[in-house]
């Protein structure tokens, strides 16, 4: 009687084992690929490009000890040395050691090259003989009125820094309005050479 019972238990155990193995095969474990996000990031990164700098055409005025002074058309990616070469290069009497040849150009820039032994204003003595772009004092003229100009306007003139601009204003306040542009030579620190550089940029009204 026991033997048939044992046989039944064994058959039941084998049946249950086979059923559990079928359930395990029915639900396989799957994984999500991990490279999907990385591919998206790489794709977005590759689409981002660094914008190239805009190169503009400008005009600069080259004066002083160069072979061909004048107004020249260049671009914003060029340097002072390019403008000097455009003007024919230095003359034999040019004092070129004070010029920053690597400085980038700006529109309306005035580049003045002094001669050897020429007096350079203290504000431009430290390699800064290149003035900022000239500014007009009114809508119809580029000339600076000596009788009304402030320090900012006066320092746009070639060879005139802050100290000489203050001297011009002080002279005007003490002696009255300038009668002619030649009266500017009566201001302390402004000699014949300095006057020759800026006479075409000044007026008295």
ABEGO torsion letter per residue (X at the ends): XAAAAAAAAAAAAAAAAAAAAAAAAABBBBBBBAAAAAAAAAAAAAABBBBBBBBBBBBBBBBEBBABBEBBBBBAABBAAAAAAAAGEBBAABBAAABBAABBBBBGBBBBBBBBGBBBBAAAABGBABBBBBBBABAABABBBAAABBAAAAAABBGBBAAAAAAAAAAAAAAEBBABAAAAAABBGBBAAAAAAAAAABBBX
